[in-house]
């Protein structure tokens, strides 16, 4: 007889095999054999069969569409179907549906805050200015109004303690997006060569530095033609993606993988293990200033050296472990940088435990166990 506790992990914007929902939360909870994990999210191409983990890829719509508006009501049907004892969700617009489920059927509810949605909307460029003010404040109102029925909150960033309302923070546990090493190890010490491939991986967005990366490689490649850029990730904003395609057109030294489609995380890790350097060049604004890029954990865990911008919270961490070259992208000496790429030694000491998932995994398992003890 199955006595495992049912847990639902939910996002209407992330794929069901998302790195956090599945690779971290789902696998860590599922492998205890105490929980039946039900992941409800966006469609994905490569869904694996995993013991104690069930996938419900029920969402498939553009981000601004009627389908997204109706998604919460479709979600309710699946909540009734899987009957979770614990619900962990990461999208604020479905709070009212989860509240209804809790009201009618009873459950523990955890809000996993992976992004500061207020700041992302307020300081991003996905909407015209007047809509940015309206939607950002609406999201904040929804989060505050729903905080009373939450049993716990998870912050993906320590910096959210500075940014988010106290009604959320007093219930919050920080569980970071550190690296869970579930893929085959292929870390190979490469011989440094003149042909250098740089990788820009993850979310393709203006604030994440995609246009800075393209401008950087244009100038670098012009001086050193052996330097190339590989872009691998998903771009949710159609106008940004259109501009990216325009800017990389007729530039064989820039390759794009994904773009309009999600790139499986396993494929991203393989690329990290095959290129020469990672590129970290965000446009620092209030939506990013207190965050720590997940790609830094991924690059370091796979011993990929980085070119990282001179933003102290990030660059100091990378330099401490000899993992990167620090660069001011507004004022680059390309001759010096190219020489460093060829001659510098990286990862000359052991990797720190703090970049790996095990420490954060213990926090997650402890939080869930406390609910059921």
C-alpha positions as CSV (number, residue, x, y, z in Angstrom):
1,X,0.0,0.0,0.0
2,X,1.3,3.4,-0.9
3,X,1.8,5.6,2.2
4,X,3.9,8.3,0.6
5,X,2.7,11.9,1.2
6,X,1.6,13.7,-2.0
7,X,3.5,16.9,-2.8
8,X,2.7,19.2,-5.7
9,X,5.3,21.5,-7.2
10,X,3.7,24.1,-9.4
11,X,4.6,26.8,-11.9
12,X,2.6,28.0,-14.9
13,X,5.7,29.5,-16.5
14,X,8.5,27.0,-15.9
15,X,8.7,23.6,-17.7
16,X,7.9,20.5,-15.6
17,X,11.6,19.4,-15.8
18,X,12.8,22.8,-14.7
19,X,16.2,22.8,-12.9
20,X,14.7,23.9,-9.6
21,X,11.3,22.2,-9.5
22,X,12.5,18.9,-10.8
23,X,16.3,18.5,-10.6
24,X,16.5,20.0,-7.1
25,X,13.2,19.9,-5.3
26,X,11.6,17.0,-7.1
27,X,14.6,14.6,-7.1
28,X,15.7,15.5,-3.5
29,X,12.2,14.9,-2.1
30,X,11.4,11.9,-4.3
31,X,14.6,10.0,-3.5
32,X,13.6,9.9,0.2
33,X,10.8,7.5,-0.7
34,X,8.6,9.3,1.7
35,X,6.9,11.6,-0.8
36,X,5.0,11.2,-4.1
37,X,6.0,14.2,-6.2
38,X,3.6,15.8,-8.7
39,X,5.1,18.5,-10.9
40,X,2.6,20.7,-12.7
41,X,4.0,23.1,-15.2
42,X,4.8,24.0,-18.8
43,X,5.4,21.5,-21.6
44,X,8.9,20.1,-22.2
45,X,10.3,18.0,-24.9
46,X,12.5,15.5,-23.0
47,X,10.6,14.4,-19.9
48,X,12.3,11.5,-18.1
49,X,10.7,8.7,-16.1
50,X,11.7,9.0,-12.5
51,X,10.6,6.9,-9.5
52,X,8.2,8.8,-7.2
53,X,8.0,11.8,-9.6
54,X,5.0,12.4,-11.9
55,X,4.9,15.1,-14.5
56,X,1.8,17.1,-15.6
57,X,2.9,19.3,-18.5
58,X,-0.5,21.0,-18.8
59,X,0.5,24.5,-19.9
60,X,1.4,25.6,-23.4
61,X,0.7,29.2,-24.2
62,X,2.4,32.5,-25.0
63,X,3.2,34.6,-21.9
64,X,0.6,37.2,-22.9
65,X,-2.5,35.2,-23.9
66,X,-5.9,34.0,-23.0
67,X,-4.4,30.6,-22.3
68,X,-2.3,32.1,-19.5
69,X,-5.4,33.8,-18.1
70,X,-7.3,30.5,-18.0
71,X,-4.4,28.5,-16.7
72,X,-5.2,28.8,-12.9
73,X,-8.6,27.3,-13.4
74,X,-7.1,24.3,-15.3
75,X,-4.7,24.0,-12.4
76,X,-7.5,23.5,-9.9
77,X,-8.7,20.4,-11.7
78,X,-5.2,18.8,-11.4
79,X,-4.9,19.7,-7.8
80,X,-8.1,17.9,-7.1
81,X,-6.8,15.0,-9.1
82,X,-3.4,14.6,-7.3
83,X,-4.7,15.7,-3.8
84,X,-1.5,17.1,-2.5
85,X,-0.9,17.4,1.3
86,X,1.8,20.0,0.6
87,X,1.7,22.5,-2.3
88,X,4.9,24.4,-3.3
89,X,4.2,27.0,-6.0
90,X,6.4,29.7,-7.6
91,X,3.9,31.9,-9.6
92,X,2.0,34.6,-7.7
93,X,-0.9,34.7,-10.1
94,X,-2.1,31.2,-9.0
95,X,-2.3,32.1,-5.3
96,X,-6.1,32.4,-5.3
97,X,-6.6,28.9,-6.8
98,X,-4.2,27.3,-4.3
99,X,-6.1,29.2,-1.5
100,X,-9.4,27.7,-2.8
101,X,-7.8,24.2,-2.8
102,X,-6.6,24.7,0.8
103,X,-9.9,26.0,1.9
104,X,-11.9,23.0,0.5
105,X,-9.4,20.1,0.9
106,X,-6.8,21.3,3.4
107,X,-3.0,21.3,2.8
108,X,0.2,23.1,3.7
109,X,1.2,25.8,1.3
110,X,4.7,27.0,0.5
111,X,5.5,30.0,-1.7
112,X,8.9,29.4,-3.5
113,X,10.0,32.9,-4.5
114,X,12.5,32.4,-7.3
115,X,12.3,36.0,-8.6
116,X,11.4,39.3,-7.1
117,X,8.4,39.7,-9.5
118,X,7.7,43.3,-8.4
119,X,11.2,44.4,-9.3
120,X,11.4,42.4,-12.5
121,X,8.3,44.0,-13.8
122,X,9.0,47.5,-12.4
123,X,12.5,47.7,-13.8
124,X,12.3,45.5,-16.8
125,X,11.2,46.5,-20.3
126,X,8.5,43.9,-21.1
127,X,5.7,46.5,-20.8
128,X,5.4,50.2,-21.4
129,X,6.1,52.3,-18.3
130,X,2.5,52.9,-17.1
131,X,1.8,49.1,-17.2
132,X,5.0,48.4,-15.4
133,X,3.8,50.5,-12.4
134,X,0.4,48.9,-12.5
135,X,1.4,45.2,-12.9
136,X,4.3,45.4,-10.4
137,X,2.2,46.9,-7.7
138,X,-0.6,44.4,-8.5
139,X,1.8,41.6,-8.0
140,X,3.0,43.0,-4.7
141,X,-0.5,43.5,-3.5
142,X,-1.4,39.9,-4.3
143,X,1.7,38.6,-2.5
144,X,0.9,40.6,0.6
145,X,-2.8,39.8,0.6
146,X,-2.1,36.1,0.3
147,X,0.7,36.0,2.8
148,X,-1.7,35.1,5.7
149,X,-2.6,31.7,4.3
150,X,1.0,30.7,3.6
151,X,2.5,28.1,5.9
152,X,6.1,28.9,4.8
153,X,8.1,30.9,2.2
154,X,11.2,29.9,0.4
155,X,13.7,32.5,-0.9
156,X,15.9,31.5,-3.8
157,X,18.2,34.4,-2.9
158,X,19.6,35.7,0.4
159,X,19.2,39.2,-1.0
160,X,15.4,38.9,-1.0
161,X,15.5,39.5,2.8
162,X,16.4,43.1,1.9
163,X,13.8,43.5,-0.8
164,X,10.6,41.6,0.1
165,X,7.9,42.6,2.6
166,X,8.3,41.4,6.2
167,X,5.0,39.5,6.1
168,X,6.8,37.1,3.7
169,X,10.3,37.3,5.2
170,X,9.2,36.2,8.7
171,X,8.1,32.9,7.2
172,X,11.1,32.5,4.9
173,X,13.9,30.0,4.6
174,X,16.7,30.7,2.0
175,X,17.2,27.7,-0.3
176,X,19.6,28.8,-3.1
177,X,19.9,27.7,-6.7
178,X,23.1,25.9,-6.1
179,X,24.4,23.1,-8.4
180,X,23.0,19.6,-8.1
181,X,25.4,17.3,-9.8
182,X,23.0,14.8,-11.4
183,X,24.7,14.6,-14.8
184,X,27.6,12.5,-16.0
185,X,30.9,14.1,-15.1
186,X,32.9,15.2,-18.2
187,X,35.1,17.8,-16.7
188,X,38.3,17.6,-18.8
189,X,41.3,19.8,-18.3
190,X,41.7,21.4,-21.7
191,X,44.9,22.6,-23.4
192,X,44.6,26.4,-23.9
193,X,44.5,27.3,-27.6
194,X,44.1,30.3,-29.8
195,X,40.6,29.3,-30.9
196,X,38.4,30.3,-28.0
197,X,34.7,29.7,-27.6
198,X,32.8,31.8,-25.0
199,X,29.4,30.7,-23.7
200,X,26.4,32.9,-22.8
201,X,23.9,30.4,-21.2
202,X,20.5,30.6,-19.6
203,X,17.8,33.2,-19.9
204,X,18.2,35.4,-23.0
205,X,17.0,38.8,-21.9
206,X,18.2,42.4,-22.1
207,X,18.7,42.7,-18.4
208,X,20.7,39.4,-18.4
209,X,23.1,41.1,-20.7
210,X,22.5,39.5,-24.1
211,X,23.1,42.7,-26.1
212,X,26.2,43.5,-24.0
213,X,27.5,40.0,-24.8
214,X,26.9,40.5,-28.6
215,X,28.5,43.9,-28.6
216,X,31.5,42.5,-26.6
217,X,32.1,39.6,-29.0
218,X,31.7,41.9,-32.1
219,X,34.6,44.0,-30.9
220,X,36.6,41.1,-29.5
221,X,36.2,39.0,-32.7
222,X,37.2,42.0,-34.9
223,X,40.5,42.1,-33.2
224,X,41.0,38.4,-32.6
225,X,39.0,36.4,-35.2
226,X,39.6,33.1,-33.4
227,X,37.3,34.2,-30.6
228,X,33.6,33.0,-30.9
229,X,30.4,33.2,-28.9
230,X,27.9,30.5,-28.3
231,X,24.4,31.6,-27.0
232,X,22.3,28.8,-25.5
233,X,19.0,29.5,-23.8
234,X,15.4,30.6,-24.1
235,X,14.1,34.1,-24.9
236,X,10.5,34.6,-23.7
237,X,10.2,38.2,-25.0
238,X,9.5,38.1,-28.8
239,X,10.7,41.6,-29.5
240,X,14.0,40.9,-27.7
241,X,14.4,37.7,-29.6
242,X,13.7,39.5,-32.9
243,X,16.4,42.0,-32.0
244,X,18.9,39.2,-31.1
245,X,18.3,37.6,-34.5
246,X,18.9,40.9,-36.2
247,X,22.1,41.6,-34.3
248,X,23.6,38.1,-35.0
249,X,22.6,37.9,-38.6
250,X,25.5,37.2,-41.0
251,X,27.9,36.7,-38.1
252,X,29.2,33.2,-38.3
253,X,31.3,33.7,-35.2
254,X,28.0,33.8,-33.1
255,X,26.0,30.6,-32.8
256,X,22.5,30.4,-31.2
257,X,21.0,27.3,-29.7
258,X,17.4,27.6,-28.5
259,X,16.1,31.1,-28.5
260,X,12.5,30.6,-29.3
261,X,12.5,27.2,-27.6
262,X,13.6,25.9,-24.2
263,X,17.0,24.2,-24.1
264,X,17.1,21.1,-21.8
265,X,19.3,21.8,-18.8
266,X,21.3,18.6,-19.6
267,X,22.2,20.1,-23.0
268,X,23.3,23.3,-21.3
269,X,25.6,21.4,-19.0
270,X,27.1,19.5,-21.9
271,X,27.8,22.8,-23.6
272,X,29.4,24.2,-20.4
273,X,31.7,21.1,-20.4
274,X,32.7,21.6,-24.0
275,X,33.5,25.4,-24.3
276,X,36.5,27.4,-23.1
277,X,35.0,30.2,-21.0
278,X,31.6,31.3,-19.6
279,X,30.5,34.9,-20.0
280,X,28.7,36.8,-17.2
281,X,27.7,40.3,-18.2
282,X,24.4,41.3,-16.7
283,X,23.0,44.9,-16.9
284,X,22.9,45.7,-13.2
285,X,19.6,47.2,-12.1
286,X,17.4,47.0,-9.0
287,X,15.8,43.7,-10.2
288,X,19.2,42.0,-10.2
289,X,21.5,43.8,-7.7
290,X,20.9,41.5,-4.8
291,X,20.8,38.2,-6.8
292,X,23.5,35.7,-7.5
293,X,23.5,34.2,-11.0
294,X,22.8,30.5,-11.1
295,X,25.1,30.2,-14.1
296,X,28.1,31.0,-11.8
297,X,27.4,27.9,-9.7
298,X,27.0,25.9,-12.9
299,X,30.3,27.2,-14.4
300,X,32.3,26.7,-11.2
301,X,30.9,23.2,-10.5
302,X,32.1,22.2,-14.0
303,X,35.4,24.1,-13.7
304,X,34.6,26.4,-16.6
305,X,36.6,29.6,-16.2
306,X,34.6,32.8,-16.6
307,X,34.9,36.4,-17.9
308,X,32.8,38.1,-15.2
309,X,31.9,41.7,-14.9
310,X,33.3,43.8,-12.2
311,X,30.3,43.7,-9.9
312,X,31.8,43.1,-6.5
313,X,29.3,40.6,-5.0
314,X,29.9,38.2,-7.9
315,X,33.4,38.9,-9.1
316,X,34.9,38.8,-5.6
317,X,33.3,35.3,-5.1
318,X,34.7,34.1,-8.4
319,X,38.2,35.6,-7.9
320,X,38.4,34.1,-4.4
321,X,38.4,30.6,-6.0
322,X,40.4,31.6,-9.0
323,X,37.5,30.9,-11.3
324,X,37.4,34.1,-13.4
325,X,38.9,37.1,-15.1
326,X,37.2,40.3,-13.9
327,X,36.3,42.8,-16.7
328,X,34.8,46.2,-16.9
329,X,32.7,45.8,-20.1
330,X,32.6,49.6,-20.6
331,X,36.4,49.8,-20.8
332,X,38.1,46.6,-22.1
333,X,41.7,46.1,-23.0
334,X,41.2,43.3,-25.5
335,X,45.0,42.6,-26.0
336,X,45.4,42.1,-22.2
337,X,42.2,40.0,-22.0
338,X,43.2,37.7,-24.8
339,X,46.6,37.1,-23.3
340,X,44.9,36.3,-20.0
341,X,42.5,33.8,-21.6
342,X,45.5,32.0,-23.1
343,X,47.9,32.1,-20.1
344,X,45.9,32.4,-16.8
345,X,45.6,29.3,-14.5
346,X,42.2,28.7,-13.1
347,X,40.7,26.5,-10.3
348,X,44.1,25.9,-8.6
349,X,42.3,25.1,-5.4
350,X,39.4,22.8,-4.3
351,X,35.9,23.9,-5.1
352,X,33.9,25.3,-2.2
353,X,31.0,23.2,-0.8
354,X,28.8,26.3,-0.9
355,X,28.3,26.1,-4.7
356,X,26.7,22.6,-4.4
357,X,23.1,21.6,-3.7
358,X,23.7,19.3,-0.7
359,X,23.6,22.1,1.9
360,X,20.5,23.6,0.5
361,X,19.0,20.2,0.1
362,X,19.2,19.6,3.8
363,X,17.3,22.8,4.4
364,X,14.5,21.7,2.0
365,X,14.2,18.2,3.5
366,X,14.2,19.7,7.0
367,X,11.4,22.2,6.1
368,X,9.2,19.5,4.6
369,X,9.8,17.0,7.5
370,X,8.9,19.7,10.0
371,X,5.4,20.0,8.4
372,X,4.8,16.3,8.8
373,X,6.3,15.7,12.2
